[in-house]
Amino acid sequence: MAYIDIVEPEEATGNLKEIYEELEQRRGKIAQIHKIQSLNPDSIMKHMDLYMSIMFGSSPLKRAQREMIAVVVSAANECEYCQLHHGEALNHYWKEEERVKKLRDDYTSIDLNDIDTALCRLAWELTRNPEAINKEEYIKPLKELELSDRAILDAVLGISYFNFVNRIVMGLGVEADKKEVQGYKY
């Protein structure tokens, strides 16, 4: 149960009701991460704009790679809610539920290509040990794998975004619900 009050869709009025209706139309349903922000409706839309840009905007990173990063960051933070949500989204692309589960448990335990391994390593380390990130050990290997600076920027934006969202979820007691993660539009 959330640590603060939330406004459920059936109780929403005015601007919040409009936001909920738009989210339901665009995403297929309303997530708990949106509801937890219901006391500040403006934050929901600004949050969604950032989310849509990072996760769905034009990028050299594939959608599956962005979802993979989300899962690894959320695993590093032990944020079950985001692991479930983005694991479900990743499985939409991978179509290998067991592989997604193994990614959640330990990204080094699955066979990934060199680029995805390097992205996961960056996601894990930037989340767990941000002070340890340096050009030689983390950025140079990505460039050697021919990732562009834009791709590296987009990876770091995704990593940073999910650290932000994990803290909202965990800081306000947003609960994971396996039923809730299904039915979104990807």
Secondary structure in CASP SS format (residue, H / E / C, confidence):
PFRMAT SS
TARGET T0000
AUTHOR 0000-0000-0000
METHOD secondary structure of the structure
MODEL  1
M C 1.00
A C 1.00
Y C 1.00
I C 1.00
D C 1.00
I C 1.00
V C 1.00
E C 1.00
P H 1.00
E H 1.00
E H 1.00
A C 1.00
T C 1.00
G H 1.00
N H 1.00
L H 1.00
K H 1.00
E H 1.00
I H 1.00
Y H 1.00
E H 1.00
E H 1.00
L H 1.00
E H 1.00
Q H 1.00
R H 1.00
R H 1.00
G C 1.00
K C 1.00
I C 1.00
A C 1.00
Q H 1.00
I H 1.00
H H 1.00
K H 1.00
I C 1.00
Q C 1.00
S C 1.00
L C 1.00
N C 1.00
P H 1.00
D H 1.00
S H 1.00
I H 1.00
M H 1.00
K H 1.00
H H 1.00
M H 1.00
D H 1.00
L H 1.00
Y H 1.00
M H 1.00
S H 1.00
I H 1.00
M H 1.00
F H 1.00
G C 1.00
S C 1.00
S C 1.00
P C 1.00
L C 1.00
K C 1.00
R H 1.00
A H 1.00
Q H 1.00
R H 1.00
E H 1.00
M H 1.00
I H 1.00
A H 1.00
V H 1.00
V H 1.00
V H 1.00
S H 1.00
A H 1.00
A H 1.00
N C 1.00
E C 1.00
C C 1.00
E H 1.00
Y H 1.00
C H 1.00
Q H 1.00
L H 1.00
H H 1.00
H H 1.00
G H 1.00
E H 1.00
A H 1.00
L H 1.00
N H 1.00
H H 1.00
Y H 1.00
W H 1.00
K C 1.00
E C 1.00
E H 1.00
E H 1.00
R H 1.00
V H 1.00
K H 1.00
K H 1.00
L H 1.00
R H 1.00
D H 1.00
D C 1.00
Y H 1.00
T H 1.00
S H 1.00
I C 1.00
D C 1.00
L C 1.00
N C 1.00
D H 1.00
I H 1.00
D H 1.00
T H 1.00
A H 1.00
L H 1.00
C H 1.00
R H 1.00
L H 1.00
A H 1.00
W H 1.00
E H 1.00
L H 1.00
T H 1.00
R H 1.00
N C 1.00
P H 1.00
E H 1.00
A H 1.00
I C 1.00
N C 1.00
K H 1.00
E H 1.00
E H 1.00
Y H 1.00
I H 1.00
K H 1.00
P H 1.00
L H 1.00
K H 1.00
E H 1.00
L C 1.00
E C 1.00
L C 1.00
S C 1.00
D H 1.00
R H 1.00
A H 1.00
I H 1.00
L H 1.00
D H 1.00
A H 1.00
V H 1.00
L H 1.00
G H 1.00
I H 1.00
S H 1.00
Y H 1.00
F H 1.00
N H 1.00
F H 1.00
V H 1.00
N H 1.00
R H 1.00
I H 1.00
V H 1.00
M H 1.00
G H 1.00
L C 1.00
G C 1.00
V C 1.00
E C 1.00
A C 1.00
D C 1.00
K C 1.00
K C 1.00
E C 1.00
V C 1.00
Q C 1.00
G C 1.00
Y C 1.00
K C 1.00
Y C 1.00
END
